[in-house]
Amino acid sequence: MREQLSGASRETPWLLSAGPLTLGDVSAPKLHHYVPQSYLARFGRDDMVRVRRRCPPKTHLANVKNVAAETGFYTITDDNGMPSTAIEHELSGLEGQGLAALRRIDETGMPPIVGNDDRELLCLYLAVQMARTPRKRTGALFGRNVTAYANGRDVDLALMTEYLTREHLGHPPRAAEAQGAWDYYHGTREMNGGNDPTHDEAVTATLSSVQVCIPQYRARHWRLETCRKPIFLTSDAPLVLWRPDAPSDAYRGFGLEGAHEIRFPVSPTAQLVLVPGQGTSAEEVKLSRVINCNQDLTDTCEQVVVGHPDRHAALDRVQLTKRGPTLRFNTGPGIQKNPDGTEEPMGDILHMYTTRR
């Protein structure tokens, strides 16, 4: 695990050209956004939006500078041992370019065509957005959180069960899940020299996935769905992977490849939907489609859903639970399929996934 995490370059592949910024710089930002302010502002007025939270369950007005942000979220240590905000600085550059591309969609009423510069830029923009949320760090930081909870106690199976029950899940885990979490915790530490991954390693590991994911966005058909009524919502995790509910949701997840739709609201009247196939299209959708998409977005948010300050109805309509998508574990017998179609056991394997809601 240490090789995997430390192998992620501090100069992540999508970074442009800026040199490092240290916290001594006057311009170095302290509050780092994991959803761009400029994007959130498209859903409000004069940088103000209406926010609905998971907990406490209330709605309030907020400036976009205070939404989907954490202090020092992207701060890492540079080669001289100093805190650096180079990643936040580079993200700001990408956000400006992405905003310009979204505005061109507003003007044309169409997604960018295959091979267009805006299409390539938005592939990067979407891949970065998927990678930059707190949820993407959950796996890397799981061990640190368990160790902090243990507070010097041995992390045995009983303690792991206690942690999952009280902190991580909010309910008692199945035996296979507790075993899986325990295996992951100790296996990660063993491969990491007996230590939990650091904050720096968690930051760079999650962002290093960006280049790998870009082809998944590039290879799809891009559809712009519009609605005459401006009621599309967004959230602090605005990229939604969707497929119909399935029995397998109870024990495994799915990623970009398995998603029937990759949805990204771009304004109160439009969302991008990436589906299997090639090309581009645009269509006006029914109100019921928007309502369903808003609920799916709400189910998958981190903590907040965002809407226009003057349009309460859409935000009031969605159902918001106390807990959202959660990292889950499972240990069970693995089956290997041979080239001739036969199957054979391969011992117990650890499966990790994030729930859909």
C-alpha positions in Angstrom: 0.0 0.0 0.0 2.8 2.4 0.7 4.2 1.8 -2.8 0.8 2.5 -4.2 0.2 5.7 -2.3 3.7 7.2 -2.4 4.0 6.4 -6.1 1.3 9.1 -6.8 3.3 12.1 -8.0 3.0 15.3 -6.1 2.9 16.9 -9.5 -0.3 15.1 -10.5 -0.5 14.4 -14.3 -3.3 16.9 -14.9 -1.6 19.8 -13.2 -0.7 22.6 -15.6 2.4 24.6 -14.9 2.3 26.6 -11.6 5.1 26.4 -9.1 4.4 25.6 -5.5 2.7 28.0 -3.2 3.5 27.9 0.5 1.2 29.0 3.3 3.5 32.0 3.8 2.2 33.4 0.5 -0.3 36.2 1.1 -2.5 34.7 -1.7 -2.4 31.1 -0.5 -6.1 30.1 0.1 -6.9 28.4 3.4 -10.5 27.3 2.6 -10.3 24.7 -0.2 -13.4 23.8 -2.2 -14.1 20.3 -3.4 -16.8 21.7 -5.7 -15.9 24.9 -7.6 -17.5 28.1 -6.3 -18.0 29.2 -9.9 -19.9 26.1 -10.6 -22.1 26.4 -7.5 -22.8 30.0 -8.3 -24.6 29.0 -11.5 -27.4 27.6 -9.4 -27.9 30.8 -7.3 -28.0 34.5 -7.5 -25.1 36.9 -6.7 -23.1 34.0 -5.2 -25.9 33.1 -2.8 -27.6 29.6 -2.9 -30.1 27.8 -0.8 -28.6 24.8 1.0 -30.3 21.8 2.5 -28.2 19.6 4.9 -28.3 16.0 5.9 -27.7 16.9 9.5 -29.0 19.0 11.0 -31.9 18.6 8.6 -32.6 22.3 7.8 -32.4 24.7 4.8 -30.5 28.0 4.9 -29.0 30.6 2.6 -25.3 30.5 2.1 -22.6 32.2 0.1 -20.9 29.7 -2.3 -17.6 30.4 -0.7 -18.8 28.5 2.4 -20.3 25.5 0.6 -18.4 22.2 -0.1 -15.2 23.5 1.4 -12.7 22.5 4.1 -9.7 24.2 5.5 -6.5 22.9 4.1 -8.3 20.1 2.2 -5.6 20.0 -0.6 -2.6 21.3 1.4 0.4 18.9 1.1 4.0 19.1 2.2 6.4 20.2 -0.5 9.9 18.9 -1.1 11.3 21.4 1.4 9.0 20.2 4.2 6.7 23.3 3.9 2.9 23.3 3.6 2.0 23.9 -0.1 -1.3 24.9 -1.7 -0.1 24.1 -5.3 -2.9 21.7 -5.9 -5.6 24.2 -4.8 -3.9 26.8 -7.1 -4.0 24.4 -10.1 -7.6 23.4 -9.4 -8.5 27.1 -9.6 -7.0 27.4 -13.1 -9.0 24.3 -14.3 -12.2 25.7 -12.7 -11.9 28.9 -14.7 -11.5 27.0 -18.0 -14.3 24.6 -17.1 -16.7 27.5 -16.4 -15.9 29.0 -19.8 -16.8 25.7 -21.4 -20.0 25.4 -19.5 -21.0 28.9 -20.6 -20.4 27.9 -24.2 -22.9 25.0 -23.7 -25.4 27.7 -22.4 -24.9 29.7 -25.6 -25.1 26.8 -28.1 -27.7 24.6 -26.3 -25.5 21.6 -27.2 -22.7 19.6 -25.6 -19.3 19.9 -27.3 -18.8 17.5 -30.2 -16.3 14.7 -30.3 -12.8 16.0 -30.7 -13.7 19.5 -29.7 -11.3 21.2 -27.2 -14.2 21.9 -24.8 -15.1 18.2 -24.8 -11.6 17.3 -23.9 -11.5 20.0 -21.2 -14.8 18.9 -19.7 -13.6 15.2 -19.7 -10.7 16.5 -17.4 -13.1 18.7 -15.4 -15.5 15.8 -14.7 -12.7 13.3 -13.9 -11.2 15.8 -11.4 -14.6 16.5 -9.9 -15.2 12.8 -9.3 -11.8 12.4 -7.7 -11.7 15.5 -5.5 -14.6 14.9 -3.0 -14.1 13.8 0.6 -15.7 10.5 -0.2 -12.9 9.5 -2.5 -10.5 9.7 0.4 -12.5 7.5 2.6 -10.6 4.3 1.8 -7.2 5.9 2.1 -8.1 7.5 5.4 -10.1 4.6 6.9 -7.1 3.3 8.8 -6.2 6.7 10.3 -9.8 7.1 11.5 -9.8 3.6 13.1 -6.5 4.2 14.8 -7.7 7.6 16.2 -10.8 5.9 17.5 -8.8 3.1 19.1 -6.8 5.7 21.0 -4.1 3.2 21.9 -6.2 0.1 22.2 -5.5 -2.9 20.1 -7.5 -3.0 16.9 -8.9 -6.5 17.2 -12.1 -7.8 15.6 -14.2 -6.6 18.6 -12.9 -3.1 18.4 -13.4 -3.0 14.6 -17.0 -4.1 15.1 -17.4 -1.4 17.7 -16.0 1.3 15.4 -18.2 0.2 12.5 -21.2 0.2 14.7 -20.7 3.6 16.5 -18.9 5.6 13.9 -18.7 4.3 10.4 -22.0 2.6 9.7 -24.2 3.6 12.6 -25.5 0.0 13.0 -23.9 -3.4 13.8 -22.0 -4.9 10.8 -22.4 -8.4 9.5 -19.6 -10.7 10.6 -18.2 -10.8 7.1 -18.1 -7.0 7.0 -16.3 -6.6 10.3 -13.8 -9.3 9.1 -13.3 -7.5 5.8 -12.7 -4.1 7.5 -10.3 -5.7 10.0 -8.4 -7.4 7.1 -8.2 -4.2 5.2 -7.0 -2.2 8.2 -4.2 -4.5 9.1 -3.3 -5.4 5.5 -2.9 -1.8 4.6 -0.7 -1.0 7.6 1.5 -4.1 7.0 2.1 -2.9 3.4 2.6 0.6 4.6 5.5 -0.1 7.0 3.2 -0.5 10.1 1.7 3.0 9.6 -1.5 4.5 8.3 -1.4 6.4 5.1 -0.7 10.1 5.6 -2.9 13.0 4.6 -0.4 13.8 1.7 -0.7 10.2 0.4 -4.4 10.3 0.6 -4.6 13.6 -1.4 -2.2 12.5 -4.1 -3.5 8.9 -4.4 -7.1 10.1 -5.1 -6.1 12.7 -7.6 -3.8 10.2 -9.4 -6.9 8.4 -10.7 -7.9 11.3 -12.9 -5.9 10.3 -16.1 -7.1 6.7 -15.8 -10.8 7.8 -15.7 -10.7 10.4 -18.6 -11.2 7.8 -21.3 -14.4 6.6 -19.7 -15.9 10.1 -20.2 -14.4 10.5 -23.6 -15.9 7.2 -25.0 -19.6 8.0 -24.2 -22.4 9.8 -26.0 -23.0 13.2 -24.5 -26.6 14.3 -24.1 -27.7 17.7 -22.9 -31.1 17.4 -21.1 -33.0 20.6 -20.6 -36.2 21.6 -18.8 -38.2 24.8 -19.2 -38.7 25.0 -15.5 -35.4 25.9 -13.7 -35.5 23.2 -11.0 -32.3 21.1 -11.5 -30.5 20.9 -8.2 -26.8 20.3 -7.6 -24.8 19.1 -4.5 -21.5 18.8 -2.9 -21.0 15.6 -4.9 -22.5 16.7 -8.2 -21.3 13.9 -10.5 -23.9 11.0 -10.2 -23.3 7.5 -11.5 -26.7 5.8 -12.1 -28.1 2.5 -13.1 -31.4 0.8 -12.2 -31.6 -0.7 -8.7 -30.4 -4.3 -8.6 -30.2 -7.1 -6.0 -26.4 -6.9 -6.1 -26.6 -3.4 -4.6 -26.9 -5.1 -1.3 -23.3 -6.4 -1.5 -21.4 -4.6 -4.2 -21.1 -1.3 -6.0 -20.3 -0.2 -9.5 -18.1 2.4 -11.2 -17.8 4.4 -14.4 -17.8 1.3 -16.6 -21.0 -0.1 -15.0 -22.9 3.2 -14.9 -25.8 3.4 -17.4 -25.7 7.2 -17.0 -23.1 9.6 -15.7 -25.1 12.8 -14.8 -23.8 16.3 -14.1 -26.2 19.2 -13.6 -24.8 22.3 -15.4 -27.5 24.9 -14.5 -31.0 25.0 -13.1 -32.3 24.3 -16.5 -29.9 21.7 -17.9 -27.8 18.6 -17.1 -25.2 16.7 -19.0 -25.9 12.9 -19.3 -23.2 10.6 -20.6 -24.5 7.3 -21.9 -22.9 4.4 -23.8 -22.5 5.2 -27.5 -21.0 7.9 -29.6 -21.8 11.5 -30.6 -23.9 14.3 -29.0 -27.5 15.2 -28.7 -29.9 17.6 -26.9 -33.5 17.0 -25.7 -36.1 18.6 -23.5 -37.2 16.3 -20.7 -40.3 16.1 -18.7 -40.6 17.5 -15.2 -40.9 14.0 -13.8 -37.4 13.2 -15.2 -35.9 16.2 -13.4 -37.6 15.3 -10.1 -36.2 11.8 -10.3 -32.7 13.0 -11.2 -32.8 15.5 -8.3 -33.7 12.7 -5.9 -30.8 10.5 -7.2 -28.5 13.5 -6.8 -29.8 14.0 -3.2 -29.2 10.3 -2.4 -25.6 10.5 -3.4 -24.6 13.9 -1.9 -21.9 14.2 0.7 -23.8 16.5 3.2 -25.7 19.2 1.2 -28.0 19.7 -1.7 -27.9 23.1 -3.4 -30.6 25.1 -5.2 -31.6 28.7 -6.1 -32.4 31.0 -3.1 -35.8 31.9 -4.6 -37.0 28.5 -5.7 -37.8 26.4 -2.6 -40.1 23.8 -4.1 -37.4 21.6 -5.7 -35.2 21.6 -2.6 -38.2 20.9 -0.3 -39.4 18.0 -2.4 -36.3 15.8 -2.1 -35.9 13.3 0.7 -32.6 13.6 2.5 -31.5 10.8 4.9 -29.1 11.3 7.9 -26.3 9.2 6.3 -25.3 9.0 2.6 -23.2 6.6 0.6 -20.8 4.6 2.8 -17.7 2.6 2.2 -18.5 -1.0 2.9 -16.5 -4.2 3.2 -17.1 -7.9 2.6 -15.0 -11.0 2.9 -16.1 -14.1 1.1 -15.0 -17.0 -1.1 -13.7 -16.0 -4.5 -14.4 -17.9 -7.7 -12.0 -17.9 -10.6 -13.3 -18.4 -14.1 -11.0 -20.4 -16.4 -10.7 -19.9 -20.2 -12.6 -23.2 -20.8 -15.6 -21.9 -18.8 -15.0 -23.9 -15.7 -14.8 -22.3 -12.3 -12.6 -23.0 -9.3 -12.3 -21.5 -5.8 -9.5 -19.0 -5.1 -9.8 -18.6 -1.4 -11.4 -15.7 0.5 -11.2 -12.3 -1.1 -11.8 -8.8 0.3 -14.4 -6.7 -1.6 -14.8 -3.0 -0.9 -17.5 -0.8 -2.4 -19.4 2.4 -1.7 -23.2 2.2 -1.4 -25.3 4.1 -3.9 -27.2 6.0 -1.2 
